[in-house]
Amino acid sequence: MAGEVSTPGSLPALTLAAIGVVYGDIGTSPLYTLREAFGPAGGLVLAEDSVLGVLSLILWALVLVVSVKYVALILKADNRGEGGVLALSTLASRHAGARAARVATVGGMLGTALFYGDGAITPAISVLSAVEGVAVVSPAVGHWVVPLAVAILVVLFLLQSIGTGRVGRWFGPVICLWFAVLAVLGLVSIVETPAVLRAVSPVYAARFLADTGWQGFVALGAVVLAVTGAEALYADMGHFGRAPIRLAWLGLVLPSLVLNYFGQGALLLRRPEALENPFYLLAPSWALAPLVVLATLATVIASQAVISGVFSLTRQAVQLGLLPRMEIRHTSESVVGQVYVPRVNRLLMVGVITLVLAFGSSSALAAAYGIAVTATMVITILMALLLARTAWGWRPWVVAAVFGILLTVDLAFFSAATLKIPAGGWFPLLLAALAYLLFSTWIAGREALARKLHRDATPLASFVRSLGGRPIHRVTGTAVFLSGRIGVVPRALMHNLRHNRVLHERVVVVTVQTEDVPRIAAAERATMTEWGGNVRSLTLRYGFMEVPDVPVALTRLKLLRPEAGLYDASFFLSRETLIPSNEPDLSPWREQIFILLSQGALPATEFFCLPPDRVVELGTQVRI
């Protein structure tokens, strides 16, 4: 799920941009996929039948998983223009019953957690596999591969704060050149050995699995590397639309990938010793150095797309209440989707560098790659199945036929990928488990805190009625109180009244809600209720892709004096200090995690874009 790119609205321009952002990950898979299928872990014998069988599996995996499942089917799941696992889960839960909605919500959390695991391993394996071409050009400098890969990745992460807007315009042309080179290298090799084209028939894939048995099943764990990155097609639908993504896939990406994989297979049929690095050995010796440079650029772009996707998904998770508020910087004035999350960037950099140093080669990393991707694919197809039954109105036999085939394929790849867990597949799963733990703990903690805070809350209607029965000094100006619950008196208001014994002449109680849709139309943004006594409550609704800018909303609603502007208002916030309880609503260890997460949360002043010099915070201690 990469960040949005600023592109003209024409189909050619959007298609070019989609090629650069969406297909970088899957486009760099030829660097290592076929090599790993015949690597030591698979145990396959390099022979004509096995080469043709693996090629046939790769081809039909691209057809079934990417073309049929994602391009033709999953792109139909349009959550008001947005895609991705979180958008899909909210869409599925909206149309399902209560029990199915809970399952869809958990599926969205699991898919998001798994994306974090994939987000760490993809940059590591992509950049390593490209830089390993240096050893093909000059074996004497092979020991520089890991330091060079680490240096490239460190620079990449350090540059994240600048934003990708300036360089993003080059992503499309560079990746287009990359796919053109893939196609040409593969085509030249196929012309030399046209017999490799027999692998187009799915008979070779079926025969390969039947003849090789367990070894063929193990090989699926390498074949799935050819479709890693397919989730980006759906995740980036909101950035480019269905048509550009489909046109780019069918018109350029799929043909180029197939030609290159078949070209590598033809090379192995001619020269089995080329298994050392069949991708780079496709090229003539004079082209090796430029190819290494181009491959490195392509993998950096692919890594950038994944990193940007992690940032974008983190912002959605924060807006939907899965994570505490954190600093999110917008790196483009014109494109909302380009964001930078410093805390996530630091954690991700540490994880990626650790992977490169720990595994040391793309082959070793390939042994750990795929488990998070395939698990996400299974979650995606299950939620799409739920959507087909509830929202699309498909008949049961159609659902069983279509999703039965696709789910069988996904489960086969996932089962094969689980064999990689002892060899390193545990690492992305560990990251995913930690992310899910944080999600679930934050949700449970917020629910427990809300129960404590609102247990004795006073309804606004009762509060306003009580104002007429006692003399309260009203001071000039507007007081804006933020509240987490609609229709009740905020704690900050009660504390201000109790300790300062004054009330502003105009009181606005604001509640910000994040809906399970990407964006909210301006006409549906605000709902206001007049309670009397110049007290009103305001509910502001935002989509999970939007920035909750409270001052802008108040200004547009003209709730502040026009001549005074924004600074006529004072913003009152309640700041809770959490302390452990003798009878906690959470288990002790989860309670401690929730308290730590709360302490590290971004202040509401920054999150809601409040002017710092007009904010008054009133603190209180809360036992949870």
SULLINJO-V305985 format. One record per residue. N is the residue number from 1. SS is DSSP state (H for helix, E for strand, L for the rest). PHI is phi in radians with two decimals (999 if undefined). Layout:
N,SS,PHI  N,SS,PHI
//
This chain:
1,L,999  2,L,-1.50  3,L,-1.16  4,L,-1.13  5,L,-2.12  6,L,-1.49  7,L,-2.36  8,L,-1.09  9,L,-1.47  10,L,-1.25  11,H,-1.04  12,H,-1.05  13,H,-1.16  14,H,-1.14  15,H,-1.14  16,H,-1.07  17,H,-1.12  18,H,-1.10  19,H,-1.06  20,H,-1.25  21,H,-1.64  22,H,-1.39  23,L,-1.84  24,H,-1.10  25,H,-1.16  26,H,-1.17  27,H,-1.27  28,L,-1.69  29,H,-1.08  30,H,-1.05  31,H,-1.09  32,L,-2.44  33,H,-1.06  34,H,-1.15  35,H,-1.07  36,H,-1.27  37,H,-1.08  38,L,-1.89  39,L,-1.27  40,L,-1.03  41,L,-1.17  42,L,-1.36  43,L,1.29  44,L,-1.35  45,L,-1.49  46,L,-1.35  47,L,-2.48  48,H,-1.04  49,H,-1.10  50,H,-1.24  51,H,-1.11  52,H,-1.14  53,H,-1.15  54,H,-1.16  55,H,-1.07  56,H,-1.13  57,H,-1.09  58,H,-1.09  59,H,-1.04  60,H,-1.34  61,H,-1.18  62,H,-1.11  63,H,-1.24  64,H,-1.32  65,H,-1.30  66,H,-1.55  67,H,-1.16  68,H,-1.40  69,H,-1.20  70,H,-1.47  71,H,-1.17  72,H,-1.52  73,H,-1.83  74,H,-1.12  75,H,-1.11  76,H,-1.25  77,L,-1.39  78,L,-1.80  79,E,-1.58  80,L,0.90  81,L,1.66  82,E,-1.78  83,L,-2.25  84,L,1.88  85,H,-1.15  86,H,-1.22  87,H,-1.09  88,H,-1.16  89,H,-1.15  90,H,-1.19  91,H,-1.15  92,H,-1.16  93,H,-1.18  94,H,-1.16  95,H,-1.75  96,L,-1.74  97,L,-1.26  98,H,-1.06  99,H,-1.17  100,H,-1.13  101,H,-1.13  102,H,-1.12  103,H,-1.10  104,H,-1.12  105,H,-1.11  106,H,-1.11  107,H,-1.08  108,H,-1.12  109,H,-1.13  110,H,-1.12  111,H,-1.09  112,H,-1.13  113,H,-1.07  114,H,-1.15  115,H,-1.12  116,H,-1.12  117,H,-1.11  118,H,-1.16  119,H,-1.14  120,H,-1.46  121,H,-1.46  122,H,-1.11  123,H,-1.05  124,H,-1.13  125,H,-1.26  126,H,-1.16  127,H,-1.18  128,H,-1.05  129,H,-1.11  130,H,-1.28  131,H,-1.18  132,L,-1.08  133,H,-1.11  134,H,-1.05  135,H,-1.21  136,H,-1.27  137,H,-1.15  138,L,-2.53  139,H,-0.98  140,H,-1.15  141,H,-1.82  142,H,-1.05  143,H,-1.26  144,H,-1.58  145,H,-1.07  146,H,-1.14  147,H,-1.03  148,H,-1.17  149,H,-1.10  150,H,-1.09  151,H,-1.08  152,H,-1.10  153,H,-1.19  154,H,-1.08  155,H,-1.06  156,H,-1.03  157,H,-1.24  158,H,-1.17  159,H,-1.46  160,H,-1.08  161,H,-1.16  162,H,-1.28  163,L,1.65  164,L,-1.69  165,H,-1.03  166,H,-1.22  167,H,-1.66  168,H,-1.04  169,H,-1.15  170,H,-1.58  171,H,-1.03  172,H,-1.02  173,H,-1.04  174,H,-1.13  175,H,-1.23  176,H,-1.07  177,H,-1.08  178,H,-1.05  179,H,-1.17  180,H,-1.10  181,H,-1.13  182,H,-0.97  183,H,-1.13  184,H,-1.13  185,H,-1.03  186,H,-1.19  187,H,-1.11  188,H,-1.06  189,H,-1.21  190,H,-1.13  191,H,-1.04  192,H,-1.24  193,L,-2.34  194,H,-1.17  195,H,-1.07  196,H,-1.14  197,H,-1.17  198,H,-1.04  199,H,-1.20  200,H,-1.07  201,L,-1.25  202,H,-1.18  203,H,-1.05  204,H,-1.17  205,H,-1.16  206,H,-1.12  207,H,-1.14  208,H,-1.08  209,H,-1.14  210,H,-1.21  211,H,-1.37  212,H,-1.63  213,L,1.02  214,H,-1.05  215,H,-1.11  216,H,-1.15  217,H,-1.12  218,H,-1.08  219,H,-1.10  220,H,-1.05  221,H,-1.14  222,H,-1.58  223,H,-1.05  224,H,-1.12  225,H,-1.08  226,H,-1.23  227,H,-1.97  228,L,-1.11  229,L,1.83  230,L,-1.12  231,H,-1.07  232,H,-1.14  233,H,-1.00  234,H,-1.37  235,H,-1.08  236,L,-1.70  237,H,-1.04  238,H,-1.18  239,H,-1.44  240,H,-2.19  241,L,1.60  242,H,-1.15  243,H,-1.01  244,H,-1.09  245,H,-1.16  246,H,-1.18  247,H,-1.11  248,H,-1.10  249,H,-1.15  250,H,-1.30  251,H,-1.51  252,H,-2.34  253,H,-1.16  254,H,-1.04  255,H,-1.04  256,H,-1.15  257,H,-1.10  258,H,-1.09  259,H,-1.05  260,H,-1.23  261,H,-1.06  262,H,-1.20  263,H,-1.13  264,H,-1.11  265,H,-1.10  266,H,-1.08  267,H,-1.08  268,H,-1.17  269,H,-1.16  270,H,-1.43  271,L,-2.34  272,H,-0.98  273,H,-1.18  274,H,-1.24  275,H,-1.04  276,H,-0.93  277,L,-2.84  278,L,-1.10  279,L,-1.19  280,H,-1.21  281,H,-1.34  282,H,-1.17  283,L,-1.49  284,L,-1.14  285,H,-1.00  286,H,-1.20  287,H,-1.72  288,H,-1.11  289,H,-1.08  290,H,-1.07  291,H,-1.19  292,H,-1.09  293,H,-1.10  294,H,-1.12  295,H,-1.11  296,H,-1.12  297,H,-1.06  298,H,-1.11  299,H,-1.27  300,H,-1.13  301,H,-1.12  302,H,-1.08  303,H,-1.15  304,H,-1.06  305,H,-1.08  306,H,-1.22  307,H,-1.08  308,H,-1.07  309,H,-1.11  310,H,-1.11  311,H,-1.06  312,H,-1.10  313,H,-1.17  314,H,-1.10  315,H,-1.08  316,H,-1.08  317,H,-1.11  318,H,-1.14  319,H,-1.11  320,L,-1.51  321,L,1.45  322,L,-1.50  323,L,-2.36  324,L,-1.19  325,L,-1.02  326,L,-2.53  327,L,-1.14  328,L,-2.25  329,E,-1.71  330,E,-1.64  331,L,-1.68  332,L,-2.44  333,L,-1.35  334,L,-1.89  335,L,-2.10  336,L,-1.12  337,L,-1.28  338,L,-1.53  339,E,-2.27  340,E,-2.36  341,L,-2.02  342,H,-0.96  343,H,-1.13  344,H,-1.16  345,H,-1.06  346,H,-1.14  347,H,-1.11  348,H,-1.16  349,H,-1.08  350,H,-1.05  351,H,-1.12  352,H,-1.16  353,H,-1.10  354,H,-1.05  355,H,-1.08  356,H,-1.08  357,H,-1.21  358,H,-1.29  359,H,-1.65  360,L,1.41  361,L,-2.71  362,H,-1.20  363,H,-1.13  364,H,-1.15  365,H,-1.22  366,H,-1.07  367,L,-1.19  368,L,-1.85  369,L,-1.60  370,L,2.04  371,H,-1.17  372,H,-1.19  373,H,-1.11  374,H,-1.19  375,H,-1.13  376,H,-1.12  377,H,-1.08  378,H,-1.13  379,H,-1.06  380,H,-1.07  381,H,-1.21  382,H,-1.19  383,H,-1.22  384,H,-1.16  385,H,-1.06  386,H,-1.06  387,H,-1.17  388,H,-1.09  389,H,-1.35  390,H,-1.63  391,L,-1.77  392,L,-1.50  393,L,1.25  394,L,-1.20  395,L,-1.25  396,H,-0.96  397,H,-1.22  398,H,-1.21  399,H,-1.03  400,H,-1.10  401,H,-1.22  402,H,-1.22  403,H,-1.32  404,H,-1.08  405,H,-1.15  406,H,-1.15  407,H,-1.20  408,H,-1.08  409,H,-1.09  410,H,-1.10  411,H,-1.17  412,H,-1.12  413,H,-1.14  414,H,-1.12  415,H,-1.09  416,H,-1.15  417,H,-1.19  418,H,-1.12  419,L,-1.15  420,L,-1.49  421,H,-1.01  422,H,-1.13  423,H,-1.50  424,H,2.33  425,H,-1.13  426,H,-1.17  427,H,-1.16  428,H,-1.12  429,H,-1.18  430,H,-1.12  431,H,-1.06  432,H,-1.13  433,H,-1.12  434,H,-1.14  435,H,-1.10  436,H,-1.12  437,H,-1.06  438,H,-1.13  439,H,-1.00  440,H,-1.15  441,H,-1.19  442,H,-1.14  443,H,-1.13  444,H,-1.12  445,H,-1.15  446,H,-1.13  447,H,-1.13  448,H,-1.15  449,H,-1.14  450,H,-1.08  451,H,-1.08  452,H,-1.18  453,H,-1.22  454,H,-1.82  455,L,-1.08  456,L,-1.98  457,L,-1.16  458,L,-1.63  459,E,-1.08  460,H,-1.06  461,H,-1.03  462,H,-1.15  463,H,-1.09  464,H,-1.13  465,H,-1.09  466,H,-1.26  467,H,-1.11  468,L,-1.31  469,L,-1.71  470,L,-2.56  471,L,-1.32  472,L,-2.18  473,E,-1.26  474,E,-1.81  475,E,-1.80  476,E,-1.21  477,E,1.86  478,E,-2.04  479,E,-1.93  480,E,-1.92  481,E,-1.93  482,E,-1.55  483,L,-2.32  484,L,-1.51  485,L,-2.39  486,L,-1.34  487,L,1.47  488,E,-2.16  489,L,-1.37  490,L,-1.11  491,H,-1.08  492,H,-1.09  493,H,-1.18  494,H,-1.13  495,H,-1.14  496,H,-1.10  497,H,-1.20  498,H,-1.23  499,H,-1.65  500,H,-1.67  501,L,1.00  502,E,-2.40  503,E,-2.44  504,E,-1.18  505,E,-1.16  506,E,-2.17  507,E,-2.13  508,E,-2.16  509,E,-1.73  510,E,-1.88  511,E,-2.08  512,E,-1.79  513,E,-2.06  514,E,-1.81  515,L,-1.58  516,L,-1.54  517,L,-2.20  518,L,-1.11  519,L,-2.49  520,L,-1.98  521,L,-1.12  522,H,-0.99  523,H,-1.18  524,H,-1.83  525,L,-1.17  526,E,-2.09  527,E,-2.25  528,E,-2.08  529,E,-2.20  530,E,-1.60  531,E,-1.86  532,E,1.64  533,L,1.10  534,L,1.03  535,E,-1.98  536,E,-2.40  537,E,-1.94  538,E,-2.30  539,E,-1.85  540,E,-1.87  541,E,-1.92  542,E,-2.26  543,L,-1.43  544,L,-1.30  545,L,-1.82  546,L,-1.92  547,L,-1.68  548,L,-1.36  549,L,-1.65  550,H,-1.18  551,H,-1.03  552,H,-1.08  553,H,-1.11  554,H,-1.14  555,H,-1.14  556,H,-1.17  557,L,-1.49  558,L,1.01  559,L,-1.50  560,L,-1.94  561,L,-1.11  562,L,-0.99  563,L,-1.30  564,L,-1.59  565,H,1.31  566,H,-1.07  567,H,-1.40  568,H,-1.32  569,E,-1.79  570,E,-2.01  571,E,-1.86  572,E,-1.87  573,E,-2.16  574,E,-1.72  575,E,-1.97  576,E,-1.62  577,E,-1.78  578,E,-1.55  579,E,-2.29  580,L,-1.09  581,L,-1.88  582,L,-1.22  583,L,-2.21  584,L,-1.25  585,L,-1.32  586,L,-1.92  587,L,-1.12  588,H,-0.93  589,H,-1.23  590,H,-1.24  591,H,-1.05  592,H,-1.14  593,H,-1.11  594,H,-1.13  595,H,-1.11  596,H,-1.11  597,H,-1.09  598,H,-1.13  599,H,-1.14  600,L,-1.59  601,L,-1.22  602,L,-1.15  603,L,-0.99  604,H,-1.05  605,H,-0.97  606,H,-1.33  607,H,-1.13  608,L,-1.70  609,L,1.05  610,L,-1.44  611,L,-1.23  612,H,-1.00  613,H,-1.40  614,H,-2.09  615,E,-1.86  616,E,-2.08  617,E,-1.84  618,E,-2.03  619,E,-1.61  620,E,-2.69  621,E,-1.70  622,E,-2.28  623,E,-1.55  624,L,-2.01
//
